Amino acid sequence: MQQWKIKVTSVGYKTVWKDCAGENAGVIKMMADSKMLGEVVVKSSMPKTILKNGGMTTSPDEKDLQQMTYLDNISI
């Protein structure tokens, strides 16, 4: 009878190695991995300046506007 070893992996579970013989691997029990994440937060932001239609477009936020000392060169 042929002997072989299988590796079983799944996200959120510990990896299991099992020695097998023949065609049937039998029952494989997997244990939850204690390192599994409970929550994931994904954040993103848009760049303030982007290239658009051959020019640059800037989108200042409120903080940027408060830090400006003069508005002589800004057209809205």
C-alpha positions in Angstrom: 0.0 0.0 0.0 1.3 3.4 -1.0 2.2 5.8 1.9 2.0 9.6 1.5 1.6 12.8 3.5 -0.9 15.5 2.9 -1.0 19.1 4.0 -4.4 20.8 4.6 -4.6 24.6 5.0 -7.5 27.0 5.3 -7.7 30.6 6.3 -8.4 31.0 10.0 -7.2 27.4 10.9 -3.9 25.8 11.8 -2.2 23.8 9.1 -2.6 20.0 9.4 -0.1 17.4 8.2 -1.4 13.9 8.0 0.3 10.6 7.1 -2.0 8.5 4.9 -2.0 5.1 3.2 -4.2 4.1 0.3 -6.9 6.2 -1.3 -8.8 7.4 1.7 -7.3 10.1 4.0 -10.0 9.6 6.6 -11.4 12.4 8.8 -9.3 15.5 9.1 -10.1 17.8 12.1 -8.8 21.3 11.9 -8.3 23.6 14.9 -9.1 27.4 14.8 -6.0 29.6 14.7 -5.8 31.9 17.7 -4.1 34.5 15.5 -7.2 35.0 13.5 -8.3 38.7 13.1 -11.5 39.8 14.7 -11.9 42.9 12.6 -10.2 44.6 9.7 -10.5 48.3 8.9 -9.6 49.5 5.5 -8.9 53.2 4.9 -8.1 55.2 1.8 -7.6 58.7 0.8 -7.6 60.6 -2.4 -4.5 62.6 -3.4 -4.9 66.3 -3.0 -3.4 67.0 -6.4 -4.1 64.9 -9.5 -3.3 65.3 -13.2 -6.5 65.8 -15.1 -7.1 66.9 -18.7 -3.5 68.0 -19.2 -3.3 70.1 -16.0 -3.2 69.7 -12.2 -6.3 69.8 -10.1 -6.0 70.5 -6.4 -8.6 69.7 -3.7 -7.5 71.4 -0.5 -9.3 70.3 2.7 -10.4 72.6 5.5 -7.1 72.3 7.4 -5.2 73.5 4.3 -7.5 76.5 3.8 -7.1 77.5 7.5 -3.3 77.5 7.1 -3.3 79.9 4.2 -2.4 83.4 5.2 -3.6 85.1 2.0 -5.9 84.2 -0.9 -4.7 86.7 -3.6 -3.5 84.0 -6.1 -6.4 81.5 -5.7 -9.3 81.6 -8.2 -12.5 79.7 -7.3 
